[in-house]
Amino acid sequence: MTPVRTPELSAVRARLDVGTRVGLVVRRFRRRRLLSQRSMADELGWHHSTLSRAEKDISTLTVRKVETLLRHTGHRLAIVPDTVGVASALGEDPDEAWGAPDLLARDGQGRRLPPYGRVTWNSVIDRRLYARIVGHEAEWTWRRPRG
């Protein structure tokens, strides 16, 4: 599948902050392990709403909770010099690692999609054909994994 590159996606990537990056790491961890927020929160001994807030923006959490969350996902919090190339050398994900499903795809109420599904981006022609069937154009389609 060809990565989606749009000005909108580039703009969102340019605005990524630490809180959003941590949330993306947590969602990717849950996606790979096929965990719901509730299941992962149970593993951590947290309420599921705490994990939900953490995935949106960690600024509401204490540093200790952020460390616990990152440790659970196989990551750690580090303070490194702000020089070119250091982040890449230390294994930090480049902004390009976060694709359109992570940054742009939302459901009708503006929520991120469940992490265990698959997002496919529709061509302009597919959008128009889909609009005839369901009554609106959809930039993407979310599918449950086959079990």
NORUR-V316385 format. One record per residue. RES is the residue in one letter. SS is DSSP state (H for helix, E for strand, C for the rest). PSI is psi in whole degrees, 0 to 359 (NA if undefined). NEAR is the number of other C-alpha atoms within 12 Angstrom. Layout:
RES_SS_PSI_NEAR, RES_SS_PSI_NEAR
This chain:
M_C_132_9, T_C_131_8, P_C_143_15, V_C_128_26, R_C_112_19, T_C_160_15, P_H_325_12, E_H_315_16, L_H_319_24, S_H_321_20, A_H_319_16, V_H_317_23, R_H_323_27, A_H_335_18, R_C_4_15, L_C_130_25, D_C_178_17, V_H_316_25, G_H_317_25, T_H_320_27, R_H_317_35, V_H_316_37, G_H_319_34, L_H_321_35, V_H_317_36, V_H_315_40, R_H_319_37, R_H_320_31, F_H_313_26, R_H_320_30, R_H_314_24, R_H_328_17, R_H_1_16, L_C_46_21, L_C_143_23, S_C_166_26, Q_H_319_32, R_H_317_19, S_H_315_19, M_H_321_28, A_H_321_26, D_H_319_16, E_H_323_19, L_H_346_22, G_C_27_18, W_C_165_21, H_C_145_17, H_H_332_20, S_H_330_20, T_H_316_27, L_H_322_34, S_H_314_28, R_H_321_24, A_H_323_35, E_H_335_36, K_H_315_28, D_C_117_24, I_H_357_29, S_H_343_21, T_H_353_19, L_C_155_24, T_C_161_15, V_H_322_17, R_H_317_15, K_H_321_24, V_H_316_33, E_H_317_22, T_H_315_25, L_H_312_34, L_H_318_30, R_H_320_19, H_H_329_21, T_C_3_27, G_C_20_16, H_C_173_21, R_C_157_21, L_C_132_23, A_C_149_18, I_C_119_11, V_C_157_15, P_C_145_11, D_C_73_11, T_C_158_11, V_C_133_10, G_C_346_14, V_H_316_16, A_H_316_17, S_H_320_15, A_H_330_13, L_C_3_19, G_C_12_14, E_C_142_22, D_C_131_23, P_C_157_19, D_H_329_26, E_H_345_22, A_H_336_23, W_C_112_30, G_C_181_28, A_H_321_32, P_H_325_33, D_H_324_36, L_H_331_34, L_C_320_27, A_C_127_31, R_E_157_21, D_C_184_17, G_C_339_10, Q_C_10_8, G_C_9_10, R_C_153_17, R_E_155_25, L_C_157_28, P_C_144_27, P_C_346_31, Y_C_358_26, G_C_183_26, R_E_129_22, V_E_130_30, T_E_139_23, W_E_133_26, N_C_140_20, S_C_168_16, V_H_319_14, I_H_314_14, D_H_323_19, R_H_316_21, R_H_320_17, L_H_317_17, Y_H_322_19, A_H_326_17, R_H_328_13, I_H_310_12, V_H_351_11, G_C_1_11, H_C_156_15, E_C_142_20, A_C_124_27, E_C_334_26, W_E_164_26, T_E_134_22, W_E_131_22, R_E_142_16, R_C_148_15, P_C_150_13, R_C_131_7, G_C_NA_7
